[in-house]
């Protein structure tokens, strides 16, 4: 047979997009499993091997992607900050704030985002708080998260101040600290975890507290 007459098989194209989709699915599965196990059994008890088995991946895959348990905690927290949907919560917050001129509406929108994000992030921050005493990397993550949240709250407070939306006499540091307190995992722990408040009640408490602390008081009705 003439070798030239043989059909030449085309080379198989390397499916980069397929591998990326699979990697993304693996990542989500790992984070879902790690979050569930950490919150159910505790940070110290759960091993990377256990997470890998439950997620259906190799231990090597987890170490390559996250570097170990501290990296998993960081990734779970960062994913939680994005909230639900295709647009991260922080970007939605900025877009809303830019287009809104009513201070109460801005704070109500922040309350809605708090109800969305806090159940995703606060339990992980509380877990990190417990793990920090025995894991320096988690302690460092906890400090970084706290500093990042403080910087974000100062950014939000500065915007309200510069737009003249705060009550006269409220300084930047006071407004920042109020927002920082009402966005804390500790407040979520006190009211939702320990007292069993529904998330909507918690969100309303956050909104009402910020409004009372920072916005001009409504004029009393004159009879």
C-alpha positions, 0 to 999 in steps of 0.5 A: 500500500502506498504510504502517501495514500493513507489518511493522515489523522488530524492532531487532537487539539488541546482542550484548554477551555475544558481543563479550565472549566474542570479546574474551576469545578474542582476548586468550587468543590474543594471550597464547599467541602472545606467550608462544610467540614471546618464549620461542622468539625473544627479547623484543627480536626479536619485534615487536607486528606479528608477534604481531598477525599470528600471533594474527589480530588488528590491531596496534591491538587489542594496543596497546589491550589491553596497551599494547605488549610490556611489558604483554604480558609482565605479562599473561602473568606474571599469567595464569601466576600463576593456574595452571590451572582456574577458581580462581586458584592463590593462592586455592586455596593460601589455602583449603588453608592455612586448612583444614589443620593439618599443616605438612608437608601445607601445604608439600606442597600448596605444592609441588604448586602450585609444579609447576603455576605455575613452568613458566608464570611462571618462563620469563617472569621469566627473559625479563624479567630479560634484557629489563630491561637495555634496557627500563625498563618491563620492569625495573619489572615485574621489580622489582614481581614480586619485591616481590609474591612477597616480600610473599606469602612473608612472608604465608605465613611469618607464618601458619606462625609464628603457628600455631606450626608452625615449628621453635623459633628460626625467625624471620619473616624467615628463614622468609620468605626460605626460602620466597622462595628456593624459589619463585624463578625462579632455582632453577627455572632452575638445576634444570629449565632448566639441569640438566634436572630433571623437574618432579616431582623439582623439586617434591619438592626444593622440599618437602623443602628447605622442610621441612628448613629450617623445620619441627621435626626428627623425633625420632630412632628409639630402638632 
